[in-house]
């Protein structure tokens, strides 16, 4: 069955343009003209990917992204942010909240279609979902997108969760910043290696004492303790 895309934007002409082009590319497409309506549609029937405008009439795209990432059922849904803002700060905020990609208006429908395909390729299938990962007091449940330290749940952003999962699946192995950028953000995302350092600093702080399990290998990258 064709993958289902939900497009949330308050511009009817843009919605129709994106709908037609994604439909021609073989996707099933639904649309919503407000953030609240989009969230209702997501909760009613989880889409395979969301294209989300940053500037919406009721709630901002960043706030909607935050709500999606905090929802246990929707947290792993891929999100491509769509906005007229080209400022790097907006892009960084979007990524920190868990956006998977970022497309700036005006854009070519062909570019957006290629971005959709690239993000969906990175999406793990349910059949390949990882088992729980545990190390001492730290427990990670990729299937339910939940993290616990000494039994207490820790709220992580989507990127923080993906980074921790990537590190925990290969304990003792050093992962370079470039490797983590490529496998967590994707090779086509224009972010710098400093993004990794910022996310891992916040991740360690959230994990408390368990944060010491993430080791810095100077001049190379990071490693999860064996």
N, C-alpha and C positions, 0 to 999 in steps of 0.2 A: 504494500500500500504506500502511496506517495506520502512523503513527510509533510507535516502541517505547520505552516508559518503564520504567526499572528503579527500584524503590523499595527502599531499604535502611533497615530499622528493626527493632528487636528486640521490638516490641509487636505480637503477632498480630492483635489487634482493629483496631489502627490500619492495619496492612498491608491487611487485608481491606476496611476502609472506603475507603481510598485506591484500592485496586485496582478495586472496584466502580464508584466514581464516575468514575475515568478511563476505564474500559472503556465506561461509558455515554456518555462524551464522544467515543468513537470511537478511543481509543488501544489499542494492544496493551500489556499490562502484565505485567511479571515482578517477582518479589519475592525478597528475601534478608534473613535475620535476623541476619547478622553482616557486619562489614566485609570480612573475608577472603573469605567466600563471594561477596559482592557484587563484589569485585575480580576474582575468578575468572570470574564470569559476564560481566563487562565485557570481559575479555581474550579470552574464548571467542567472544563476539559483541557488538560495540560497539553500545550503545543510542543512541537519538537524544537522550535526556535522562535524567539521574539525579536522583532525589529522595533526599537523604541525611540521615539523622538525625545530629545532632552527638554524642549519647551512645550509643555502641555497646558491647556486652559485651567485645569483644576489642581493637579499636583505635578511637581516637577518629575522629569524622567529619572533623575538621580534618586529621588525619594521612592519612586515606584520600584526602581532597581533594588534599593535597600530592603523594601518590603518583600520582594520576591526572594531575595537571598536569605531572609530571615524565616521564610515559610518552609517547613520541613518537606512538604510535598513538591514545592516548585523550585527549591534552592539550586538544583543542578540544571535548570533550564538555560540553554545558551541564550545570551542577549547581545545583539548588535545595536549600539547606540547611534542614532541619526540626529544630526544637529547642524544648524547654520553657524555655530560657533567654531572657530578654527583655533582658538587659544589653547595652548598646551595644558594650562591649568585645568580646563574642563575635561580634557582627555585623560589626564592623570586621575582626577576625581572619579571619573567613570570607571577606570580600571581598578581603582582602589575599592570601589563598591562592588566590583565583581563583573563588570562588562567584559565580554569576550572579544569584542572588536568595536571599532569606532569609525563611522563614515561621515564625512563632512559635506553638507549641501553647498553648492550644487554638485551632484554626482551623476555618473552615467549608470543607467539601469544594468548594463553589462558588468560594471565593477561591483555593484551591490550583489548581483546574482553570484559572481565568483566568490565574494566574501561569505555569502550564505553557505555555499558549497564547502568552502574551506573550514568554516566553523563546525559544520555538521560532521565533517570527516574526523574532527578531533573529539567529537562527543562519544563517550564510551557506551557500548550497548549494554542492556540489562543482563544479557547472557554472560557478558564478560565482567560483570561487577565483581570487585575484589571482596575478599572476606575481611573480617575485622582485623585491624592491625593493633598489636599491643606491645608495649615495652615499659615494664615497671608500672608506675601509676598512670601512664598515658595510654589511652585507648581511642582508636579512630575507627568509625563505622562508615566506610565510603558509600554503602548502599543507602543509608539513611541520612548521610551528610551530617553526622554528629560527632563531636569530640568531647572526651571526658578526661579530667585529671583528678585522680583519687576519688572517683565517683561523682564529682561535680562537673556539670556540663560547661563547656567553654564555647562562647559564640565567636565563630571565625567567619571572615569574609570568604567568598568563593575562591579567590586567589590564594589566600592564606591556607585554606583547606587543601587546595590542589598542590601547593608547595609542600605542605607537611606530608600529604599522601605520597608524593613522588619520592621524598627523602626516606620515609619509613619503609617503602617497598624494597629499598636496596640499602640496608644498613651497612655501614663500613665503607661504602663506595663514595668517592669524592665526585661531586657534580659541579661542573663549572657554571658560572653565571650565564654564559651563552647557552649552555644546554638547558638550564631551567627556563630561560626566556623563551627558547624555541618550543619546549614541550608544555609549558604552562600558558604562555601568551600566544604562541604561534610565531613562525618565522616572519610573517608579514606584518607584525605589529610594530609600530614605531615608538618603542620605549627603550630606555637605556638600562645598562647594567645596574645603575644606582637604584632602579626600581626594585630589584631583588633584595638589595641591602635594606631598603626601607621596609619592605613587607616582612622580611625575616626578623628585623628588629622588633616590629610590632607583634609578630607571632610569638617570639620568645617571651615578650612581656606578658602576653595573655596566658601563656602556658605556665608562668610562674617557675617554680623549681624544675619542672619538666623541660623548660626551655633550654636547660644546659645540655640536653640530649642532642641539640643541633649545634654542631661544632663548626667553627670557621677555619678553613684551611687557607692561610694567608697567601695572597697572590694567585689563588686558584679558584676557590668556590666554597662549597659547604658539604658537610657529611653528617649523617645521622649515626649516633653511637651504636656499636654492635652489642 
